[in-house]
Amino acid sequence: MSKKWIEQRERSNSITLKLICWIALNTSRGIARCLLYPITFYFFITSPRVRTASGNYLRRVSNKRAGCWDIAKHIYWFSATILDRVYFLTDQDDKFHITIHGKELLDEKVKQGKGCILLGSHVGSLAISKMGLPVKILMRLEHNQMITKILEELNPKVARSVINLTDPNALFKTKECLDEGALVGILGDRVSENEKSIAVEFMGDSAFFPVAPMKLASVLGVPVIIFFGLYRGKNRYEIYFETLTDKIDVPRKDRDTEIERLIRRYVERLDYYLKLAPLNWFNFYDFWEDEEKKL
């Protein structure tokens, strides 16, 4: 299965994030957005893998061949959301119009003192730190070194909320946070090295999704709420929360089947929200192994 996102992470983060952070913090948002055009042009010209991955995705989501303008717009959309994350992290969310759907699901869990898994994806953006909720983030720090550094510089509090998935005590720390009523965020659309996954039909073809997030929810016996933060252009965002399961409570012999069912349901909702806002897909690598199949 394809894990080429691991190979691409450093190039995109080190160049894009440093430059966009500087632009955001030293100019107005209007000027910063104008300067995203040359950044988009640079990546469009110099990143054939990104162009190919974008084209393959856009063809699937729209059922038609993507042109150069479509791909460039897709890259621009991604750059725009990275820019906006800088503002979210530096307490400048007043620059945005954010509509939230389903926040009562989280409020209820917090009120009851119950933790839950927040299952997300590389779709759009999300500033859940601005909702006044106790949130922790599960992340592989060695795969996100530049992001970690940016977090520490822009918002040390958010940086301290990260739990390193490769930490031998990660499961214990996660359980401790959940027992204290925290919401633990993890992304469920990329497979890491040596990680168990299953093949699921997604946008008309088979793609691999990790088992670990659902396995974690099963082991810890906590609810799973899926979320999607869709960028809708200009300064508008729409954030959606949905309950995927209140608890994975089935006999041991049926657990794998139930976990697979929930992963398929998660993928169905991923498909739904991408059809709603197609330019929000930010997995710029050979997700469906289209290029590998040509070899």
TITOR-652696 format. One line per field, with one value per residue (C-alpha): residue number from 1; x, y, z. Coordinates in steps of 0.05 Angstrom, whole numbers. Layout:
REM TITOR-652696
resi <- NUM:...
c1 <- X:...
c2 <- Y:...
c3 <- Z:...
//
This chain:
REM TITOR-652696
resi <- 1:2:3:4:5:6:7:8:9:10:11:12:13:14:15:16:17:18:19:20:21:22:23:24:25:26:27:28:29:30:31:32:33:34:35:36:37:38:39:40:41:42:43:44:45:46:47:48:49:50:51:52:53:54:55:56:57:58:59:60:61:62:63:64:65:66:67:68:69:70:71:72:73:74:75:76:77:78:79:80:81:82:83:84:85:86:87:88:89:90:91:92:93:94:95:96:97:98:99:100:101:102:103:104:105:106:107:108:109:110:111:112:113:114:115:116:117:118:119:120:121:122:123:124:125:126:127:128:129:130:131:132:133:134:135:136:137:138:139:140:141:142:143:144:145:146:147:148:149:150:151:152:153:154:155:156:157:158:159:160:161:162:163:164:165:166:167:168:169:170:171:172:173:174:175:176:177:178:179:180:181:182:183:184:185:186:187:188:189:190:191:192:193:194:195:196:197:198:199:200:201:202:203:204:205:206:207:208:209:210:211:212:213:214:215:216:217:218:219:220:221:222:223:224:225:226:227:228:229:230:231:232:233:234:235:236:237:238:239:240:241:242:243:244:245:246:247:248:249:250:251:252:253:254:255:256:257:258:259:260:261:262:263:264:265:266:267:268:269:270:271:272:273:274:275:276:277:278:279:280:281:282:283:284:285:286:287:288:289:290:291:292:293:294:295
c1 <- 0:23:57:88:59:116:167:135:123:188:189:119:123:192:182:108:97:156:140:66:76:122:73:14:47:81:26:-50:-91:-110:-37:-20:-74:-47:22:-7:-12:64:68:14:50:116:86:47:110:159:116:94:73:27:-3:-15:-45:-91:-113:-128:-170:-207:-224:-256:-294:-321:-325:-286:-214:-182:-148:-89:-134:-171:-107:-77:-141:-137:-65:-86:-143:-93:-45:-102:-122:-49:-47:-111:-84:-32:-87:-125:-63:-48:-119:-141:-204:-244:-221:-267:-340:-345:-409:-409:-457:-463:-422:-474:-447:-381:-412:-452:-391:-353:-412:-415:-340:-333:-277:-283:-242:-248:-234:-213:-178:-134:-196:-201:-180:-205:-194:-224:-176:-221:-284:-264:-259:-206:-172:-110:-79:-49:7:71:121:177:132:111:175:164:91:112:164:113:63:115:131:60:22:61:-4:-29:40:37:-30:3:13:68:40:109:117:117:68:22:-35:-30:-28:-87:-128:-110:-134:-199:-212:-206:-259:-213:-228:-172:-163:-132:-133:-159:-142:-67:-31:38:94:81:10:-49:-100:-160:-180:-245:-281:-273:-295:-302:-237:-202:-159:-126:-147:-115:-147:-111:-161:-220:-177:-159:-233:-249:-193:-210:-285:-300:-346:-321:-343:-321:-308:-297:-276:-293:-262:-317:-276:-257:-262:-316:-311:-363:-347:-387:-389:-425:-428:-397:-408:-424:-382:-354:-389:-393:-368:-293:-306:-346:-299:-258:-322:-351:-287:-287:-360:-344:-284:-328:-380:-325:-303:-375:-379:-311:-338:-401:-365:-315:-372:-400:-334:-287:-226:-217:-180:-107:-75:-27:3:-15:-73:-106:-39:-58:15:38:-16:15:83
c2 <- 0:71:109:163:218:202:217:285:313:351:388:415:434:467:512:528:534:579:626:630:641:700:730:721:753:811:834:837:776:809:819:750:719:756:728:657:662:658:603:564:576:551:486:476:483:446:389:339:289:341:358:284:268:329:311:239:262:317:268:222:274:310:252:292:306:362:418:460:514:463:434:503:523:460:477:549:525:483:542:587:540:535:611:613:563:614:663:610:592:664:680:718:678:743:748:690:671:601:560:500:441:389:422:401:330:353:398:339:295:350:364:290:288:235:235:214:203:259:225:273:272:314:351:426:457:460:507:466:500:562:525:526:450:405:377:333:313:246:255:221:276:247:253:324:357:423:427:414:469:518:500:513:581:604:572:534:514:477:445:418:385:338:264:231:166:134:147:79:111:140:92:106:181:177:137:186:245:209:191:265:281:307:301:265:282:234:231:169:175:159:94:96:46:-22:-1:-48:-24:-47:-34:6:30:105:148:89:52:16:55:36:64:52:7:39:96:48:-3:51:69:-5:-17:45:37:109:143:165:231:247:319:358:430:454:517:552:608:679:678:625:557:505:454:389:339:272:213:151:106:114:54:-7:-57:-124:-194:-204:-250:-195:-138:-138:-140:-81:-41:-53:-31:34:49:40:86:138:133:142:207:228:217:257:318:319:319:378:417:383:428:410:344:354:287:306:238:174:158:106:80:102:112:47:9:36:4
c3 <- 0:-13:43:-1:43:91:37:20:89:101:34:40:113:116:56:60:135:150:93:106:181:166:117:163:224:188:140:137:119:53:33:57:14:-47:-35:-36:-112:-123:-71:-109:-175:-145:-121:-184:-226:-182:-154:-208:-155:-124:-192:-208:-140:-144:-214:-195:-136:-173:-229:-178:-139:-201:-251:-302:-321:-280:-318:-297:-268:-225:-197:-184:-147:-106:-85:-70:-25:15:22:45:101:124:127:167:218:236:255:294:333:351:377:316:302:300:228:209:203:232:232:278:270:326:380:430:422:451:504:529:537:573:619:637:648:595:544:472:409:358:291:236:170:124:101:108:175:246:304:360:409:403:427:500:502:534:473:466:399:381:330:306:322:280:219:237:263:227:249:321:317:289:343:397:368:355:413:466:501:439:430:501:485:435:455:414:385:386:460:497:547:494:510:584:573:526:576:631:589:570:643:659:607:552:478:442:368:318:242:208:135:130:141:173:166:198:214:204:153:113:41:34:-28:-31:-90:-136:-120:-65:-15:51:119:187:239:298:315:321:357:407:418:427:478:518:513:493:442:374:344:273:252:188:184:114:85:44:14:36:112:120:154:170:224:230:287:283:330:297:357:431:447:412:457:422:439:427:368:333:349:284:243:282:275:200:196:232:188:127:157:171:98:74:113:87:16:33:59:2:-47:-8:-11:-61:-55:19:5:27:16:-41:-53:-90:-45:-90:-116:-186:-206:-175:-214:-279:-264
//
